[in-house]
């Protein structure tokens, strides 16, 4: 998980991705054009110069081999004989000039007569010795050109000798080389590609403008860092599901609540996004996430938890994917809130019980004081004895039918306190409640699990028996917790009407209730009981005997597995 660099500043008006792509496209085309043009020019330059070199050299050899050239050099006035040939031969050979030099380096005949008689400034030793010479020159009025110098041989005595030099030159303009290298066409083609590329970039830019909201890469990266940090530090689970059922993104809290695989891995551990169909989520929750419908504060049970789920479709301003828009799912754990509510209710019940007991003891003390003042010692002693025995009873009721019994040591004091608090609460509601706790040693279950199971069962029984419309003889609750052959048996009965045949199949479902919802909601208590009992490896059963009886049987963790099945029918009251 990355951190946000607070020192880094995002430009206020950064270039969009589309504009950057267009500029990069143009720069790339310019670089490619320049490289191709340079390569083509150099290659064409070498080819043209090689061809022209051979052309001027061959032309010079042809001219030097003509008889009239040899006769002209040996004539009495070589200039008069050769001067007309400078232009004639240049036109016939399609070269720029033809010049005749004497063996003394002087120009015998030149296309510009004013140059006749002037000395050639460079070394002609190799040519006078009978070798050809080809040069590239860039001086003089001809400009950049190729020049071939070839000796002219004539018979002298019994042999031959160099009597003169023929110079043939041909200009090679850079413009001609560029044209031959197709550079204009290359630039024209690249310009056409640039225009088409800019048109395509404009279309792509409109698409990117919609999908990125005109933001540049730096601002997108900055926002992503902020959102990623917020996502992974959120206390709620967040999941992004696409239209095909794939989990595109989820944070650490969502992975914890739904037992999801590591990000970027499928349910089988292979690289790739996880799919709803492979995650083994509870069917109602998986069906909601696959449907894509709106959901607000809906309750779903997952192993060990009760989740509140909200789901909304994503808002897409650009082009939608082929598999349709996705949904954003948020989840938070209702179990923790429910446990806190349960602890608060238990504390409130204990407070109410202590308040009622304080009030009752105050009344008794006033009564005892009055009896003592009247000299009625026996009646005062009897009232004190009754108060002491009642305060130490394990059962409590609103009538004298509840028989007190001495409180012995128990292995689960929290359960004893809970039952005492519930009994006080029952008295306030006009319900007769008897309870028994026969657990001599710790059971090995967590206090939270025991309070969740027993507290929700007693609350459900008090709601059923506490209906003011019920007859007085039916307003009773009986709770019992005991151990038997490696099992913890929790049994709660009440005199309520019991669930209807239609409601029995749904009474343990999350969110189902036959009573109106209060501030904390309804349809959670019995679902928590079944979920907790299931996680502990036990069972919960419903029976209708002389009342409604709910029995929970849990295997004790500390005891070895029993060789016989759990105790049989224990629903008799």
N, C-alpha and C positions, 0 to 999 in steps of 0.2 A: 504494500500500500504506500503510494507516494505521498510526499509532503508538499505543501504549497510554499513556494519561495515568495515571501512577502516583499522582498526587496525588488523583485522583478516587476517592471512596469509594462503593461500592455499598451501599445500605441492607441491613441484615441481614434484615429482614422486609418486603420491598417488596410492595405490592399486586400481585396477579396481573392479567393482562390482562383476564380475565373480570370481576373485581370492578371494574376501572376502566371497562370498557364498561357495566356495570350502573349505576354511579354517574353516568357521563356520560349514559346513557339517561334516568335520573330527572331530572337537572338540566335536560337539554334539554326534557323534557316540562313541567317546572315553568315554564321560561322561556316556552315556547310557550303554555301555558295562561294565564299572567299577561298576556302580550301580547294574546292573543285576547280574554280577558275584558275588558281595558281598552278595546280597540277596540270590542267589542260594546257595552259600557256607554256609552261616549261617543256612539256612533252612536244607540243607543236613547234616551239622555238627550235628545239634540237632537230626535229625532222626537217623543218624548212631550211635551216642553215646547212644541214647535210646535203639536201637536194640542190640548193643553190651553189654550194661549194663545187659539187660535181658539175653543175651546169656551166659556171663561168670557166672552170678549168678545161672542160671539153671545148667550149667556144674558143678559148684562147689557143688551144692546140690546132683547131681547124684553121683559124686565121693565120697562125704562124707557119702552117704547112702549105699555104698558097704560094704559087710562083710569083705572083705580082707583088707579094709582100717582100719576098727575098729580092726581087728586082728593084723594088723601091728603095730598100736599104742600100743597095749597091749602086744606085743611080748617082749622077753627078749632083742633083739637088734632091735629096731624100724628102725634104719637107714638101716640096711641090708635088712629088709623086704620091706621097702617103696622106697628105692633108684631106683630100676628098674622101678617102676611105674611112676616116674616123666616124663620120656620120652615117655613111652608107652601110658599113659593116655593122654598126650598132643597131641600126634599124632592122637589118636583115636578121641578126642574131637575137633581137629583142632583149638587148642589154642596155644599160644606161650610158656607158661610154666605152670607147676603144682608144687607147693611147699607145703611141710608138716611142720607145726610148732608144737612144744610142748607147754604145758601149761605154761612153764617157759620162753616163748618168743624165745626159741632157734630154729634154723632151723634144723629139724630132717632129712629131705631129700630135696635136691635142685638139679636142673639140672646141676649145677656146683658143683661137690663134694667138692671143696675147701671151699664152703660156709657152709658146714654142720658144725653144732655146734656153728655158729655165732649167735649173738642175733639180733632179729628183732628190729629196732630202734624206732618204733612207738608204740602207745598205743593200746593194744588189749583187754582192759577191757570189752568193749561191746560184743565182740565176745565170750570171755570166759564166759560171763553171758548168752549166748545162743542166741544172736541176730546176724543177718547177717550184713555185712559191705561191701560197694562197693565204691572204690576210683578211682579218675583219677590221675595218677602219671606221672611225667615227668622226674624222676631221675633214675639213674641206666642204665645198658647197654641195657635194653629193649626199652628205649625211651618213648614217650608219649603212655600211655596204660591205659586200664581199668582193675582194679584188684578187685576180689571178695574174701572175707574171710568168711568162713562158719565153724561153730563148728562141731566137730565129736563127736557124743554121743555113749557111750558104757554102757552096763549093769554093774552096780557096786552094789553088795549086792542086795537089793530088789528094787532098782531104777536105774536111769541112771545118768551119769555124763559126762562132757566134758573131753575127754581124749586127744584131739588134735584139730588142726585147719588145714583146707585145703585152700590153696591159689591158685586161678586160674587167670591168666593174659592173656590179648590179646592186642597186639599193634594195634593202629588206626592211620596210617600215614596220614599226611595232604595231601599228594599226592593222596592217595586213596580217600579221601573225595572230593578233587577237581575233580578227574575223575568221581566220582559218581555224582557230581553236574553238570556235562556236561559243565564245564568251558572251556575245550579245544574246544569243538564243538561251544560253544557260541562265543569264540574269532575267530574261523575260519569263522563262519557265519557273524559276524560283519566285518571281513576283506573282505569277498566277497561283502557285502553290500557297504563297503567303496570304493572298486574298481569300482563297478557299479555306485555308486554315483559320483565318480570322473569322470568317462566317461560321465555321464549325465551332470555334471557341465562343462566339457570341451565343450560339444555341446551348452549348454546354454551360456557359456562364449563367444563362437564365435558369437552367435546371439547378445548378449549384447555388444560385442566389436564393431559390426557394428552399432547398434542403438545408442550407447552412445559415439561412437568415442574413446573408450578406456579411458574415463574420470571417475574419482572416484566420489563418492557421494558428497564429500565436494566441489570439483571443479564444479560439476553440480549445486549444490545449489548456489555457488558463481556466476556462470554465469546466473542462473535463476534470482537471485536478481538483477543483473545488467540489464538484458533484461527487467524484469518486471518494473524496475524503468524508463528505457528509454521509454518503451512502453506507460506507463501511463502519461509521461511528454512530449510526442511528440505533436507537433502542428497539425500534420496530423492525420486523422482517419485511423486506421489499423484494419482489420478484417481477421481472419483465418476461412475459410469455408472448411469443409471436402467434400469428394465426394458424400455424401448423402444429402448435402444441409443444414447441421447443422452448426451453428456458434459456433466454438469451443473456440474462444478467440477474444476479441475486447477491445480496450482501451476507455477511457472516451470521447475522441474527436469523435470517431466513433459513440458512443452512442448518443452524442449530435447532430451530423449531420444527422443520420438516425432515430432518435427517437426510439432507441432500448431499450428493457426492461433491468432491472438490471442484471448484470452478474450472471450466474447460474440460471436464471429464464426463462421460456418460455414466449411467447407472451401473454399467458393467466394467468401468475402469478404463475404457478406450478413450482416446482423444476425441473431442467433439462436444457439442451441446447435449445436455440431458433432455430427455423427452418425458412428458407427463405419463405416457403409457408404461414407461419402464421403471418408474420411481416407487411403485407400490403404495401410493398415497391412499388414504381412505376414500372409498368410492364417492361419497357426497362432495368432498372437497375437490377431488380430481375432476368430477363432472362440472363443478362450478368453474374451475380454472380453464377447462377446455371449451366451455360455452362462450366465454367472452362477454357475458352479460354484466350489467351493472349490479353491484352488491354493496350493501351498506350495513355494517355492524352485524353480520350474520355469524352465528356460532357453529363451530365444527369441532369434533373430537378427533384428536390424533393420539397415538400411544403416549400416555403419560401427561397429556395436556388438553386443555380446552382453549381453542383459538377464536379470537374475534377477527373476521376477515372482511376487508373492503376491496372492491375490484372496480376498476374503471378503464374504459378503452383509452388507448394512447391517442393524442391529438397529432395527426400528421398533416403538415401544411404542404409538403411536396408530394412527389409521386409515391403512391402506395406500392408496397411489395406485392408480388403476384399472389402470395398466400394470405393477403388481407392484413388489416391492422392488428396490432397486438393489444395486450392489456397490462396494466400495472396493478399488482396485487400487494396489499399491505396486510400484515398480520401482527397481532400482539397477543401475549399469553394472558388469557382470562384466569387461568388456574391460580396464578400468584395473587391476583386481586381477590378471587374467591376465598383463598386461604386466609388472606388478611381480614376479609369480612367475617369469616368463621371465627377467627381468633377474637375479633372485636365483639362479635355476638356472645362468645363464651365469657369474655371479660365483663361484658355488660350484665350477663346473667348472674355471674358471681357477685358483681357489685349490688345488683338488685336483691339477691338472696341475703347478702350481709346486711343491707339496709333493712329488709323485712325482719331479719332475725334480731337486729338491734332494737327495732321498734317493739317486737314481741317481748324481748327480754326486759325492756323498759316497763312495759305494761305489767309483766309478772312481778318485777321488783316493787312497783307501786302497790300491787295487790298483797304481796308478802308483808310489806311494811304496814299496811292497814290491818292485816290479820294479827301481826305482832302487837300493834297498839291496842287491839281488842282482846289480847290474851288468848287468841285461838292458835296455840302453838302447833297442835296436831295438823290442822288444815294448812298452816304455812309450811310445815315440814313436808307434807304430801305434795303441795304445789311445787316446791323446789325439787323434790325427787322426780316428779314427772317431767319438769323442764330439763333436768340433766340427762335423763334417759332418752328424751326426744332429741336433744342436741347431739347425742352420740349414736343415733340410729343410722343404719345403712339404707333404710327405706324411708320415704317421706310421702305424705299424702295430705289431702285437704280434709280428710275425715279420720275418725279414730280407727277405721278399718285397717290402716297401715300399721303393722306390728313392728315396733322398733327392735333392733337387734344390735348387740355390741359391735363396734367397728374393730375388726382385727387387722393385722398387717396385710398389705396388698402389694403385688409386684408392679402395678401400673397406677401410681398415684394420680397422674393426669386424668385417667379415665374416671377414677373415683371423684375427682373434683368436678369433671364435666357432668357426671350423673347427678351430683348434688346440686349443681347450678341449674340443670334442666328440671330437677324436681321443684326447685324454688320457682322457676318460671311457670311450671305446670300449675302450682298452687295459685299464682296470680291470675291464671287464665281459667281457674275453676275446674281443672282436670286433676283427677286422682292418679298419681304416678307411683308405682312401686318399682324398685330396681334392686338387682343383686349383682355383686361382683365377686366371683370365685376364682381369682387369679392370684396364686401365692408367690409367683416369681416372675421376673421380666419375660415378656413373650418374645422379644427380639425384633418386634416391629417398631418402626419409628412412631413417635408420639403423634406426629402430623397425620400419618396414615390412619392410626386408631381413632383420632379425633374426627377426621374426615368421615370415616365409615359410621361410627356410632353417632356423632353429632347430626349428620344428615338423616339417618334413620329415625332418630328421636324427633327431630324437627318435623319430618314428614308425618310421624304418628301424632304429634301435638296438633298439627294443622288439621288432621282428619278428625281427631277426637274433640278438639276445642271449638268445633262449630256450635255457636249458641243455640242453634235450632235442634241439636241432638238432645235426646232424653238424658236426664242426670245419670241413670245407671249405665249409659254407654259412653260417658265422658271419662275414660280411663286409658292409661298407657302402662305397659309392663315391659321393662328392659332388663336384659340379662346378658352377662359376659362371663364365660367360663372356659376352662381348658379341659380337654377330654382326649386321651390317647394320641397325643401329638398334634392335636387340632385346637384352634381357638374358635369357639362358638359364640357368635354375637346374634342375639335374637331380640327383636322388638315387635311387640303386639299392641294393637290399639282397638278401641271399640267403635271406630269410624265405619262408614258404610262400605268401604273397600272400593277398589277400581271396578269399573264396568268391564264386561267381557271384551269390548272393543278396545278399551284403554290398557288392558293387561299386556298386550303385545308391544305397546309403545311407551309404557311408563318409565323405562330406563333409557329412552332415547333423549339425546340432547335437545333441549328447547321444548319438549312436550310437557304440558301440565294441564290439569283440569281446573286449576285455581287461577284467579286473575294475577297478573304480574305486578310485583312491587317494585321498589326502587332498585333492588339488586337483581331484578329479573326472576324468571321462573324457569323450570325445566332443567335446572343445573344440578341440584342436590343428588337425586338418584342416579343421574348420569355419572357424576363424580364417584358415587359409591361403586357402580359397576366397573368403571375404569380402574379405580384403585384396587378393588378386589381381583380383577383380571390380572393386573400387573403383579400382584402378590401370589398368583397361582391358585386362588380360591374360587368359590362359587357363591352366588346369591340366589335365593329361591323365594317365591311368593306362595303363601297358602292361605286359604280362607277356612277358618275353623270357627271357634266362638267369636272370633274377631279377625282382623287382618294381621297376618304374621309374616314378617320378613326375616329370613335366617341367612346369616353369612357364615361360611365355614372356610377358615384359613389354615393351611399347614404351617405349623410352627417352624421358623427357620432353624432354630437351634436343635430341633429334634430330628433323628434319622427318619427317613421315609417309612411310614407304617406299613406293616405287612398285610393290613386289611383295609378295605375302603373306608372313607369317612363315615362317621356315625350316621345312622339311618334317620328315620323320621323323628325330628325333635320339635315338632310343631304343636304338641299338646301343651295346653296351659294349665 
